[in-house]
Amino acid sequence: QVQLVESGGGLVQAGDSLRLSCAASGRTFSRYAMGWFRQAPGKEREFVAAISWSGGYTNYADSVKGRFTISRDNAKNTAYLQMNSLKPEDTAGYYCAAAASSGSYVPLFGYEYGDWGQGTQVTVSS
């Protein structure tokens, strides 16, 4: 099991940037693919981005491609989500998740992730 703690959320204006962090502890961080998901009030949880255990492979939701960047630092047991050009529709609780995975596979679905953080709120005003 991996314990995950998100940070970096906040209230920003449209066009601003934020960087979310996900600090992991417990099992060996580098053995896990990492993902970011978000959930807005009244909406289902949706995939945002994911990165392979090595950091060499990534995948993004179409809605954030070109604006968000996922990365990881295995030496620091931390994953990041750099969010640029934020829009009001990006407002949501953001959750990081860990999936035991190897190679180039990048999990896209929530059920593939076994460990989740508590989330951090991102609010983008227009």
Secondary structure, DSSP 8 states (H G I E B T S, - for coil): -EEEEEE--EEEETT--EEEEEEEEES-GGGEEEEEEEE-TTS--EEEEEE-TTSS-EEE-TTTTTTEEEEEETTTTEEEEEE-S--GGG-EEEEEEEEE--TT----SGGG--EE---EEEEEE-
